[in-house]
Each structure stands twice: as C-alpha cells, then as structure tokens.
Amino acid sequence: MLSQKLTDEINDQIMYEFYSAHLYLAAAAYCYDQDLDGFANFFTVQAEEERFHAMRFFNFVNDMDARIVVKGYETPPAAYADLVDLFAKTLEHEHFVTDRIYKLMDIATEEREHATISFLKWFVDEQVEEMATFKGLLTKLKRAAGDTSVIYDLDGELAARTFTPPTIV
C-alpha cells in the first residue's frame, strides 16, 4: 500500500507529466509557426509519450488502491528566441522531470515500497533516453549555428518520428 507521502508525490508527477505534454504541444505550435513541420512532429510525438507516462502513473496509483488526484498546471511558454533556445529549455525541463523521478525513487526506497521501486525503474531508464535525445538534438543545433541546410535536414529527419506505446513487461 502506498503511503500518503508517496501517493501525493505520484499525484504531483501525474500533473508534471501532463504539463510536459502541454509544454511539448506549445513547442510544436512554435515550430509550426516557424514552418518547421518536422520539428513540430517531434514535439507532437513527445507530447503523446508524456501523456502515456501520465496515464502509467495514473493507472499505477489506481492499481495500488490509492486515491488519484488530478491537478491543474500553469500555461507553458509559447515563444522562443530560436531552436537552440527551445531545445535548451526543453532539455532543462527533462532535467526537472529526471529529478522528480529520482525523488520518487528515493521516497519509495526509504519506505521500502518494492512495487513502486519496480514500477519506477522503467521511468529511470526512460529518462536516460529522453535526456540523450534532447541533448543530442541541442548539440546538433548548436553545431549547425543557424545553417539552414542542416536545420532542414534535421526537420526532414524529425518528420518521420512516430510514437508506438511500448510493451511493458
């Protein structure tokens, strides 16, 4: 059974995961405004992933027979200086999410809540992947230094990205 402290923190995480989805939809809108449909697709797919994450937490709280509390969140930013600024800020957000997952893992470990520890391991691994993706794209954009041919090549590459919900064992 989940403690009230762990339940509250996971309910907060549900909110942060949904906020992440909205942040990435706002980023997609910015990219569409810049006529970068591939980058917009990247962020739209990212938003789908974040909603999937939110629902995993939602279902976990329910499966653990704890009370789900759906909370609101603030409006995400809608404007950025350029793609480097956008990816720097979204990478910073992924750092925040990683810190949140680690905090949940710390609480679960302190409370010896083994089911939650097992559940969170997937998110720890997922955050490694998320951080690497955002860092890699930010590095490429910085190296491109505004070279439009590189940006359009990346745009084409990101247009092919899709989301397939993982089969989680």
Steps between C-alpha positions, in 0.01 A plus 500: 500500500624846416567745778325835485834668432574274203141528373520881513833504316377264229187710457730800455693298242180435306455876482862553388467236230186666363675838526787353297251399230364855488851647499585284198175591323587867551847426360336330200285808445814718507664271242195508275512879520861481380400272208695212651243223480753224573603664827130552575445128441786420739331698776152368420630144531679601821167629635341161426778329694448729798125432506584128493734553798231693688250220448751238615532689829122550514434128454772406748342712775167337426651150492658567840155587636601858578311818420572670168488880514503678164660844536530802273818658373622828361500606135824400325719753318399570141795697361871430467794693357583216259531120484809498722307691768204263461712187539705649785179570692343164425823324603485699824143376544614140449759555776213611725299188413802279565546660841131434574534131406809470720311663788221246462755218494667638814168510686405150382841369606480668842154352551607161364205516259620227266215514251562870447876446467436240231252728323736801508799312353341528156474879540863528612606324179256708294649824633848392392362463147309831515803694622724350232250584225458863603871549567589348163261724309616807691863416419417462129315831496787679672748353252277604210530861621198605297600313183158461338599192300584313822179622664291385203678162496416458869145616429463224242646242734268600786195491272529120491479456879201306632384379839425138565407434861756258642403155610595504865557172676 
